[in-house]
Structure formats: C-alpha cells, structure tokens
Amino acid sequence: MIRAIAWDIDGTLIDSEPLHHEALVNASLRFGVDLRDLSGETYQGVHMKDVWTALRGRFPESLDREAWMTAIEAYYDANRQKLRPIDGAVAVVRQLSELGVVQACVSNSRRVTVDANIAALGIAEHILFSVSLDDVDYGKPAPHPYRLAIRKIDMQSEEIIAVEDSETGARSATTAGLKVAGYRTGKTAGELVDWKIESLAEVLDIISPRSNALSYHSPQTLKS
C-alpha cells in the first residue's frame, strides 16, 4: 500500500532547467567567466557542488565556491517569476493531498532554490517537508537525500514512491530502497525506474483510492 510520494522538483514538478542555466551563465559572468558555450542540458540534474568541481579549471583561483553559488541562487530567486509548473503538477499534488497522501519534495538544489521553487508552484500547504542539498552530506545520485526523506516521512520504504525525471535522481531513490516513477525519463534511467510515465496524472493511476486506503499496483501495470 502506497501512502506517500517523494517528489523531485526540478524538471518533475517545475520547468526550472532554463532558469538554472540562465542563472549559472549570468552569475558566472559577474566573476569574469563566460560559460555561454555550455548547453542547457550539460549539468541537468547535477547538484551545484559537482558543477563547481567540473568547471573549477575555468574559474580564477581567487573565486570562492560559496560566493559563486550564492550569486547563482540570488539570480535564480530574483527571477523566479520566469518559472512555470510542469503540466498538471499542481493539480496532481492538490488531488493527492485531498486523498490523504503524504507528500515531500526531495531536491538536489540548495535551500534558497528549493524554497523559491515551492513558492513559485504554490504547493507549500500540501507538502509535509522538503529536503535540499543543504540538509545532506551528499546529493543525488547518492542515496542520502531519499534516506533522509524516508526517515522524516516515518513509513516503510515500500509505502513510499519517488517521482523523478533523471537518471541521477532515479539512482538516488533506488539505492535508498524506493520504487521510482520515471517522468519522461526515456532510455536514460533504464532499469532504474519501476514505472515510465508521460504525464504526472499517471501517478494517480499508480495510487488508487479505495475507501480510506490507497492500494499499490504492480510495477508491471504501467511500465512500458
């Protein structure tokens, strides 16, 4: 029986990747670093500590990681009006809340960005808590974010499913012991996901309300 959902945010609930890339490029320009040669997909789903490590050779030695990350977050938060929910995301979150499903958000972004995303979505009242990169020692694909979510939800792992849009996130959730609904993951997540969904409304097909209980469908039911 599934009683809780652990949502990824970026790319799953909110179309944030364009703004993440815009923030990365514009904030880096402030420090004299031109990253306009990077595509918007280069670091999709990768947490900023690993982005820093990957790009460190392009930055001046004097640049401080915390100052760089803070500048990116400040740009992102200041421009959060550009964010748009993924189709159906807010409606599904609200409907699950009405059904009594416990919901949490598990992100690879730091707290400022997580809070900006949840505010832009307007779903704070439906979310029990959120996990940010600031809350764990290691971000996705390590299992730490989802392990923390499982502890905070305080249910058995088989009662919780994760909804993810990337291989990075799916690996994190799977390693933590959760089954995963892969939203438009295509071939990238491979066997890491238990359901492949093209619409977030399909999460409601995985969780079926019956009286006061929520029953669990076999993973094979929706897996393509």
C-alpha positions as CSV (number, residue, x, y, z in Angstrom):
1,M,0.0,0.0,0.0
2,I,1.5,3.3,-1.1
3,R,0.9,6.1,1.4
4,A,3.4,8.7,0.5
5,I,5.1,10.4,-2.5
6,A,8.6,11.8,-2.6
7,W,8.7,14.3,-5.4
8,D,11.8,15.5,-7.2
9,I,11.2,19.2,-8.1
10,D,13.4,20.4,-10.9
11,G,12.1,19.0,-14.2
12,T,9.5,17.0,-12.4
13,L,7.2,19.5,-10.8
14,I,8.6,22.7,-12.3
15,D,10.3,23.6,-15.6
16,S,13.3,25.1,-13.9
17,E,16.2,24.0,-16.1
18,P,16.2,27.1,-18.3
19,L,16.4,29.4,-15.3
20,H,19.1,27.2,-13.7
21,H,21.2,27.5,-16.8
22,E,20.5,31.2,-17.1
23,A,21.5,31.8,-13.5
24,L,24.7,29.7,-13.9
25,V,25.8,31.7,-17.0
26,N,24.8,35.2,-15.7
27,A,26.2,34.8,-12.2
28,S,29.5,33.4,-13.6
29,L,29.8,36.3,-16.0
30,R,29.9,38.5,-12.9
31,F,33.2,36.8,-12.0
32,G,34.6,37.1,-15.5
33,V,33.8,33.6,-16.5
34,D,31.9,33.1,-19.8
35,L,30.0,29.8,-19.8
36,R,27.8,30.6,-22.8
37,D,29.3,27.7,-24.7
38,L,27.6,25.2,-22.4
39,S,24.2,23.8,-23.4
40,G,21.2,24.0,-21.1
41,E,21.4,20.2,-20.7
42,T,25.1,20.0,-19.7
43,Y,24.5,19.9,-16.0
44,Q,20.8,18.9,-15.9
45,G,20.1,17.1,-12.6
46,V,23.6,17.7,-11.3
47,H,24.0,19.4,-7.9
48,M,26.0,22.7,-7.8
49,K,28.8,21.3,-5.8
50,D,29.6,18.8,-8.6
51,V,29.1,21.6,-11.2
52,W,31.7,23.6,-9.4
53,T,34.1,20.7,-9.4
54,A,33.6,20.1,-13.1
55,L,34.1,23.8,-14.0
56,R,36.8,24.7,-11.5
57,G,39.5,24.8,-14.1
58,R,37.7,27.6,-15.9
59,F,37.5,29.8,-12.8
60,P,40.1,32.1,-11.4
61,E,41.9,30.7,-8.4
62,S,40.6,33.6,-6.3
63,L,37.0,32.7,-6.9
64,D,35.3,31.3,-3.8
65,R,32.8,28.5,-4.3
66,E,30.3,29.8,-1.7
67,A,30.3,33.3,-3.3
68,W,29.8,31.8,-6.7
69,M,26.9,29.5,-5.5
70,T,25.3,32.3,-3.6
71,A,25.4,34.6,-6.7
72,I,23.7,31.8,-8.7
73,E,21.0,31.3,-6.1
74,A,20.4,35.1,-5.8
75,Y,19.9,35.4,-9.6
76,Y,17.6,32.4,-9.6
77,D,15.4,33.6,-6.7
78,A,15.2,37.1,-8.1
79,N,13.9,35.7,-11.4
80,R,11.6,33.0,-10.1
81,Q,8.6,34.7,-11.9
82,K,10.0,33.0,-15.0
83,L,9.4,29.5,-13.6
84,R,6.4,27.5,-14.9
85,P,4.9,24.3,-13.4
86,I,5.1,21.1,-15.4
87,D,1.8,20.4,-17.0
88,G,-0.6,19.0,-14.4
89,A,1.9,19.2,-11.5
90,V,-0.1,21.5,-9.2
91,A,-3.4,19.7,-9.8
92,V,-1.9,16.3,-9.1
93,V,-0.3,17.5,-5.9
94,R,-3.5,19.0,-4.7
95,Q,-5.5,15.9,-5.6
96,L,-3.1,13.6,-3.7
97,S,-3.4,15.9,-0.7
98,E,-7.1,15.6,-0.8
99,L,-6.7,11.8,-0.9
100,G,-4.6,12.0,2.3
101,V,-1.3,11.0,0.6
102,V,1.7,12.4,2.4
103,Q,4.0,14.3,0.1
104,A,7.5,15.6,0.4
105,C,10.0,17.2,-2.0
106,V,13.5,15.9,-2.4
107,S,15.8,18.1,-4.4
108,N,19.4,18.3,-5.5
109,S,19.3,22.1,-5.1
110,R,20.2,24.2,-2.1
111,R,17.6,25.6,0.3
112,V,17.2,29.0,-1.3
113,T,16.4,27.4,-4.7
114,V,14.1,24.7,-3.2
115,D,12.1,27.4,-1.4
116,A,11.9,29.5,-4.5
117,N,10.5,26.6,-6.5
118,I,7.9,25.6,-3.9
119,A,6.8,29.2,-3.6
120,A,6.5,29.5,-7.4
121,L,4.4,26.3,-7.5
122,G,2.2,27.5,-4.6
123,I,2.2,24.0,-3.1
124,A,3.7,24.6,0.4
125,E,0.5,23.7,2.2
126,H,0.4,20.3,0.5
127,I,4.0,19.4,1.3
128,L,5.0,17.9,4.6
129,F,8.6,19.0,4.2
130,S,11.4,19.4,1.7
131,V,14.9,18.1,1.5
132,S,17.6,20.3,0.0
133,L,21.3,19.8,-0.7
134,D,22.0,21.7,2.4
135,D,20.3,19.0,4.5
136,V,22.6,16.1,3.5
137,D,26.3,15.3,3.2
138,Y,26.0,14.0,-0.3
139,G,23.4,14.9,-3.0
140,K,21.9,12.7,-5.7
141,P,22.9,10.2,-7.1
142,A,23.9,9.2,-3.6
143,P,21.0,7.8,-1.6
144,H,21.3,10.3,1.3
145,P,18.5,12.7,0.2
146,Y,16.0,10.0,-0.1
147,R,17.2,8.2,3.0
148,L,16.6,11.4,5.0
149,A,13.1,11.7,3.4
150,I,12.2,8.1,4.4
151,R,13.2,8.8,8.0
152,K,11.2,12.1,8.1
153,I,8.1,10.6,6.5
154,D,8.4,7.8,9.1
155,M,6.9,5.0,6.9
156,Q,8.3,1.8,5.5
157,S,10.1,2.3,2.2
158,E,7.5,0.1,0.4
159,E,4.9,2.6,1.4
160,I,6.6,5.4,-0.4
161,I,7.4,6.0,-4.1
162,A,9.7,8.6,-5.7
163,V,8.9,10.5,-8.8
164,E,12.0,11.5,-10.8
165,D,12.8,12.8,-14.2
166,S,16.5,12.0,-14.4
167,E,18.9,9.0,-14.1
168,T,20.7,10.9,-11.3
169,G,17.5,11.1,-9.2
170,A,16.3,7.6,-10.0
171,R,19.6,6.1,-8.9
172,S,19.4,8.1,-5.6
173,A,15.9,6.9,-4.9
174,T,16.5,3.3,-6.0
175,T,19.7,3.0,-3.9
176,A,17.7,4.3,-0.9
177,G,15.2,1.5,-1.4
178,L,12.3,3.2,-3.1
179,K,10.4,2.3,-6.2
180,V,10.5,5.0,-8.8
181,A,8.1,6.5,-11.3
182,G,10.2,7.9,-14.1
183,Y,8.6,11.0,-15.6
184,R,9.7,11.2,-19.3
185,T,13.0,9.6,-18.5
186,G,13.1,7.8,-21.8
187,K,16.1,5.4,-22.0
188,T,18.3,7.4,-19.7
189,A,17.0,5.8,-16.5
190,G,16.8,2.3,-17.9
191,E,16.0,-0.3,-15.4
192,L,16.2,2.2,-12.5
193,V,12.6,3.1,-12.8
194,D,9.6,0.8,-12.0
195,W,7.0,2.9,-13.9
196,K,7.6,5.0,-17.0
197,I,5.1,7.8,-17.1
198,E,4.5,10.5,-19.7
199,S,2.1,12.5,-17.6
200,L,2.1,13.3,-13.9
201,A,-1.5,12.4,-13.8
202,E,-0.4,8.8,-14.2
203,V,0.8,8.9,-10.6
204,L,-2.9,8.8,-9.7
205,D,-3.1,5.6,-11.7
206,I,-0.3,4.1,-9.6
207,I,-2.1,5.1,-6.4
208,S,-5.8,4.1,-6.4
209,P,-8.1,5.4,-3.7
210,R,-10.3,2.6,-2.2
211,S,-12.3,3.6,0.8
212,N,-9.8,5.1,3.2
213,A,-6.9,3.2,1.9
214,L,-4.5,3.6,-1.0
215,S,-3.7,0.4,-2.9
216,Y,-0.5,-0.5,-4.7
217,H,-0.4,-1.6,-8.3
218,S,2.2,-3.9,-9.6
219,P,5.1,-2.1,-11.3
220,Q,4.4,-4.1,-14.5
221,T,1.0,-2.4,-14.8
222,L,2.3,0.9,-16.2
223,K,5.9,0.0,-17.2
224,S,6.5,0.3,-20.9
